[in-house]
Every structure is written in C-alpha cells, then in structure tokens.
C-alpha cells in the first residue's frame, strides 16, 4: 500500500507502508527545444547541480533519467598510477607516450 500526499507547492510525495520512500513525484513539461525542468524540490533532494549529467532511457511511454556520478579524484590517481607502471614496464619514454596519444586521437 502506498500513501501519497501533496505538499503546499503541489508537489506529490509518496511513502510505502513498508518504509520505502520515493523522493517525490511531480509534473513538468518539455520545451520546444526538448528541455525538461526537474522541479526544485527534486533537484535539492537529490543534490543535483547545474551541469549534472544523466543517462536517458526511453521506452514506450516511459522516460528514465539516471544520474551519472562524477568520479572522485582518487579514482583518477589509481588509473594514472596503473598507466605509469605499465609505461615503466614497457620502458616507454615520454616522447613515445605523447606520440601514442596523438595517434589514438587522430583515429577519431
């Protein structure tokens, strides 16, 4: 069983009897440019900021937005350390690494 209530802003929230809760349900419209506004209460509840990125999935009459989290800087540190270790094992010189990057980017 789900309990639905309306806040003063017209924003709907729901909570299941089992204790599972949804952040909220609201309506919005798509602009002529295809832009959709995520209501402020949903944005603040999820901690969304300008520039937040999403994967968009659409099927039949359903559209799902899934947040893409920004990787933490320490994840990049791990990748950089692995790349440097591999370059050392292969005895690559910095100039060879730069040339490899140029080759890969030119294939795009």
Backbone as CSV, one residue per row, in Angstrom:
resi,resn,N_x,N_y,N_z,CA_x,CA_y,CA_z,C_x,C_y,C_z
1,UNK,0.830,-1.178,0.000,0.000,0.000,0.000,0.874,1.241,0.000
2,UNK,0.536,2.234,-0.802,1.305,3.461,-0.895,0.463,4.643,-0.440
3,UNK,1.065,5.489,0.351,0.402,6.702,0.827,0.956,7.862,0.014
4,UNK,0.087,8.648,-0.581,0.501,9.804,-1.377,-0.054,11.055,-0.728
5,UNK,0.801,12.082,-0.569,0.314,13.341,-0.015,0.852,14.493,-0.840
6,UNK,0.153,15.611,-0.800,0.530,16.790,-1.575,1.091,17.846,-0.636
7,UNK,2.251,18.393,-1.003,2.852,19.490,-0.240,2.208,20.801,-0.665
8,UNK,2.541,21.873,0.028,1.959,23.177,-0.274,2.277,23.657,-1.687
9,UNK,3.378,23.170,-2.270,3.767,23.600,-3.615,3.050,22.809,-4.702
10,UNK,2.224,21.841,-4.311,1.563,21.000,-5.298,2.403,19.784,-5.646
11,UNK,3.539,19.654,-5.024,4.474,18.564,-5.240,3.943,17.330,-4.514
12,UNK,3.933,16.196,-5.182,3.427,14.974,-4.573,4.574,14.145,-4.021
13,UNK,4.403,13.628,-2.828,5.381,12.702,-2.268,4.641,11.422,-1.902
14,UNK,5.368,10.331,-1.882,4.713,9.075,-1.514,5.622,8.272,-0.599
15,UNK,5.012,7.436,0.190,5.757,6.583,1.099,5.003,5.276,1.202
16,UNK,5.730,4.177,1.058,5.063,2.881,1.180,4.976,2.493,2.647
17,UNK,4.044,1.639,2.934,3.850,1.196,4.311,5.082,0.457,4.817
18,UNK,5.797,-0.236,3.912,6.982,-0.992,4.321,8.154,-0.090,4.705
19,UNK,8.018,1.204,4.516,9.072,2.134,4.888,9.918,2.590,3.710
20,UNK,9.732,2.031,2.546,10.438,2.502,1.360,9.816,3.828,0.947
21,UNK,10.636,4.778,0.560,10.068,6.065,0.169,10.626,6.522,-1.169
22,UNK,9.807,7.259,-1.879,10.242,7.906,-3.109,10.546,9.340,-2.752
23,UNK,11.503,9.935,-3.450,11.820,11.345,-3.205,10.637,12.217,-3.566
24,UNK,9.904,11.833,-4.575,8.746,12.615,-4.933,8.323,12.402,-6.366
25,UNK,7.135,12.833,-6.633,6.564,12.754,-7.963,6.036,14.133,-8.291
26,UNK,6.313,14.616,-9.474,5.842,15.931,-9.889,5.610,15.899,-11.386
27,UNK,4.928,16.898,-11.892,4.747,17.001,-13.335,5.624,18.125,-13.871
28,UNK,5.988,18.000,-15.124,6.794,19.007,-15.795,6.447,18.949,-17.274
29,UNK,6.940,19.887,-18.041,6.672,19.923,-19.481,7.974,20.016,-20.242
30,UNK,7.937,19.569,-21.479,9.090,19.681,-22.349,8.939,20.941,-23.201
31,UNK,10.031,21.695,-23.338,10.006,22.914,-24.150,10.116,22.563,-25.633
32,UNK,9.972,23.565,-26.478,10.104,23.351,-27.922,11.520,22.914,-28.296
33,UNK,12.489,23.169,-27.418,13.876,22.744,-27.646,14.162,21.371,-27.044
34,UNK,13.149,20.715,-26.485,13.342,19.398,-25.891,13.858,19.435,-24.467
35,UNK,13.862,20.601,-23.851,14.356,20.738,-22.487,13.250,20.428,-21.483
36,UNK,13.629,19.732,-20.414,12.688,19.376,-19.354,13.237,19.927,-18.044
37,UNK,12.396,20.606,-17.278,12.808,21.154,-15.993,12.544,20.109,-14.909
38,UNK,13.572,19.828,-14.123,13.407,18.958,-12.961,13.015,19.871,-11.809
39,UNK,11.865,19.633,-11.177,11.404,20.535,-10.111,12.461,20.748,-9.025
40,UNK,12.486,21.951,-8.477,13.493,22.344,-7.491,13.537,21.411,-6.292
41,UNK,12.393,20.968,-5.808,12.386,20.079,-4.637,13.066,18.752,-4.943
42,UNK,12.908,18.260,-6.166,13.576,17.015,-6.571,15.079,17.270,-6.703
43,UNK,15.456,18.399,-7.355,16.876,18.729,-7.521,17.580,18.845,-6.181
44,UNK,16.989,19.579,-5.263,17.642,19.770,-3.968,17.651,18.472,-3.164
45,UNK,16.576,17.692,-3.257,16.532,16.422,-2.531,17.584,15.434,-3.003
46,UNK,17.931,15.497,-4.292,18.935,14.593,-4.851,20.319,15.222,-4.926
47,UNK,20.415,16.502,-4.547,21.710,17.187,-4.592,22.176,17.483,-6.006
48,UNK,21.241,17.695,-6.940,21.604,17.976,-8.329,22.064,19.417,-8.479
49,UNK,23.083,19.606,-9.265,23.626,20.936,-9.537,23.617,21.172,-11.043
50,UNK,23.776,22.432,-11.445,23.889,22.760,-12.858,25.039,21.947,-13.451
51,UNK,24.802,21.330,-14.579,25.828,20.519,-15.229,25.765,19.048,-14.853
52,UNK,24.882,18.674,-13.912,24.736,17.251,-13.573,24.421,16.482,-14.848
53,UNK,24.996,15.302,-14.988,24.790,14.510,-16.193,23.939,13.289,-15.900
54,UNK,23.204,12.863,-16.942,22.278,11.748,-16.806,22.370,10.823,-18.014
55,UNK,22.039,9.574,-17.791,21.755,8.648,-18.876,20.248,8.735,-19.058
56,UNK,19.781,8.819,-20.301,18.348,8.915,-20.581,17.916,7.640,-21.290
57,UNK,16.916,6.987,-20.721,16.370,5.763,-21.307,14.901,6.005,-21.590
58,UNK,14.480,5.721,-22.793,13.079,5.888,-23.149,12.532,4.632,-23.797
59,UNK,11.378,4.226,-23.350,10.713,3.074,-23.937,9.210,3.246,-23.763
60,UNK,8.498,3.096,-24.862,7.049,3.286,-24.894,6.686,4.631,-24.273
61,UNK,5.955,4.644,-23.168,5.540,5.907,-22.563,6.342,6.250,-21.314
62,UNK,7.553,5.701,-21.197,8.362,5.911,-20.003,9.712,6.524,-20.365
63,UNK,10.099,7.549,-19.616,11.422,8.154,-19.744,12.074,8.076,-18.366
64,UNK,13.294,7.563,-18.332,14.024,7.443,-17.068,15.305,8.240,-17.174
65,UNK,15.568,9.079,-16.173,16.826,9.801,-16.061,17.621,9.157,-14.936
66,UNK,18.824,8.687,-15.234,19.693,8.077,-14.223,20.931,8.950,-14.088
67,UNK,21.193,9.438,-12.884,22.345,10.304,-12.657,23.644,9.558,-12.953
68,UNK,24.585,10.283,-13.547,25.937,9.762,-13.740,26.806,10.466,-12.713
69,UNK,27.274,9.743,-11.712,28.073,10.412,-10.684,29.431,10.854,-11.230
70,UNK,29.920,11.979,-10.729,31.246,12.461,-11.086,32.268,11.609,-10.354
71,UNK,33.234,11.048,-11.080,34.233,10.210,-10.409,35.057,11.025,-9.412
72,UNK,35.430,10.389,-8.332,36.276,11.044,-7.332,37.697,11.156,-7.883
73,UNK,38.418,12.181,-7.477,39.778,12.396,-7.973,40.701,11.227,-7.644
74,UNK,40.461,10.548,-6.521,41.342,9.424,-6.185,41.189,8.265,-7.173
75,UNK,40.047,8.177,-7.868,39.898,7.175,-8.918,40.854,7.469,-10.064
76,UNK,41.026,8.745,-10.396,41.969,9.123,-11.444,43.402,8.842,-11.012
77,UNK,43.685,9.038,-9.727,45.029,8.766,-9.219,45.386,7.297,-9.408
78,UNK,44.425,6.406,-9.155,44.660,4.972,-9.323,44.920,4.656,-10.792
79,UNK,44.103,5.212,-11.696,44.299,4.969,-13.125,45.645,5.509,-13.600
80,UNK,46.002,6.700,-13.136,47.283,7.295,-13.535,48.443,6.436,-13.053
81,UNK,48.360,5.926,-11.832,49.432,5.079,-11.293,49.565,3.788,-12.106
82,UNK,48.432,3.204,-12.502,48.480,1.981,-13.324,49.106,2.266,-14.685
83,UNK,48.725,3.383,-15.293,49.279,3.738,-16.602,50.776,3.984,-16.515
84,UNK,51.210,4.680,-15.478,52.646,4.928,-15.310,53.414,3.637,-15.078
85,UNK,52.847,2.725,-14.284,53.510,1.444,-14.026,53.648,0.641,-15.317
86,UNK,52.612,0.648,-16.128,52.670,-0.079,-17.397,53.697,0.555,-18.328
87,UNK,53.746,1.865,-18.374,54.727,2.550,-19.221,56.147,2.222,-18.768
88,UNK,56.378,2.152,-17.459,57.701,1.792,-16.944,58.063,0.363,-17.329
89,UNK,57.080,-0.553,-17.196,57.341,-1.953,-17.561,57.724,-2.081,-19.035
90,UNK,57.090,-1.269,-19.874,57.371,-1.297,-21.310,58.548,-0.408,-21.686
91,UNK,59.110,0.269,-20.686,60.249,1.173,-20.875,59.947,2.248,-21.918
92,UNK,58.756,2.791,-21.829,58.346,3.852,-22.750,58.928,5.185,-22.300
93,UNK,59.341,5.970,-23.266,59.836,7.323,-22.989,58.660,8.290,-23.105
94,UNK,58.750,9.435,-22.430,57.663,10.416,-22.524,57.312,10.791,-23.962
95,UNK,58.303,10.906,-24.834,58.022,11.260,-26.231,57.202,10.162,-26.919
96,UNK,57.461,8.895,-26.582,56.705,7.793,-27.171,55.254,7.808,-26.675
97,UNK,55.074,8.188,-25.445,53.721,8.272,-24.893,52.946,9.378,-25.597
98,UNK,53.582,10.545,-25.773,52.936,11.649,-26.486,52.571,11.257,-27.907
99,UNK,53.466,10.552,-28.599,53.194,10.113,-29.975,52.028,9.129,-30.010
100,UNK,51.957,8.246,-29.017,50.844,7.281,-28.962,49.511,8.000,-28.758
101,UNK,49.503,9.018,-27.928,48.277,9.793,-27.697,47.838,10.476,-28.987
102,UNK,48.771,11.076,-29.698,48.453,11.744,-30.969,47.875,10.746,-31.959
103,UNK,48.467,9.543,-32.056,47.966,8.512,-32.977,46.540,8.106,-32.649
104,UNK,46.264,7.876,-31.376,44.913,7.450,-30.961,43.899,8.558,-31.233
105,UNK,44.237,9.784,-30.908,43.299,10.897,-31.110,43.052,11.172,-32.583
106,UNK,44.019,10.912,-33.448,43.825,11.169,-34.885,42.906,10.140,-35.528
107,UNK,42.690,8.996,-34.886,41.815,7.955,-35.421,40.343,8.270,-35.186
108,UNK,40.040,9.258,-34.384,38.650,9.587,-34.065,37.962,10.268,-35.191
